[in-house]
Amino acid sequence: MKVVIQEAAFDPWKEVSTYQDENIGAGKHGASVTFVGSMRDFNDGVEGLSQMYLDHYPGMTEKHIEKVIQDALDKWDIIDAMVVHRVGLINPNDAIVLVVVWSEHRAMGFDACRFIINDLKHRAPFWKKEANEDGDRWVEGNTVDETADIHSAEVAATKKTG
Amino acid sequence: MKISVKYFANMRDNMGKAGESVEINDGAKVSDVWSSVSDATMPENTLIAVNMEYTNADHVLNDGDELGFFPPVTGG
């Protein structure tokens, strides 16, 4: 498992290959499911976004994401997972978040990756503030993926009831 | 007892500070700390964490706890 919260820009594809080469045994995985979230220059009817500031709760952020990955490892038969998430100032087209899940088969990988990114969107303590030429504003909410469960508590409930 | 209170995002802007140390009676709940730091009603969608774990306004605090108040999250 790897969780990194950083201000510096990163190349998500390099992160995937580096971690995979160093930590996932050759020939052991059949799927590496990857989600990369990038900054658009428009959002929620606001055009011309020039920059975004991403605030977070240092310490809680890392702790929360590590727990979500552990929940995914407990719930699905996957090999490993990693998350890299930017904070601070971000420019359009920059990668904001990377989620990767390695598994033997694709179905488990897709489900686990979706579970992790949906939790990041709705539970991990990050806050976006967008800026354009008219000023800046805190983003009030993320879009909801209705198809996936997002709360760690639901994993606990699933495990309790088998 | 002493509680370390932290504010994030627009709540930090509204409070005019990133955090503060609050002295409060033993047995106090999260809601009691809010009443001591703000005259306003706590916004309905406020999220609460004690020692970096999500909880609610009825959570009973202990000396030295870290209490975070913040709005709905928007990461990813």
Interface residues (C-beta under 8 A of the other chain):
Chain A: G37 L54 D55 H56 Y57 G59 M60 K63 H64 H85 I96 V97 I117 L120 K121 H122 R123 A124 P125 F126 W127 K128 K129 W138 V139 E140 G141 N142
Chain B: K6 F8 A9 N10 R12 D13 L47 A49 M52 Y54 G68 F70 P71 P72 V73 T74 G75 G76
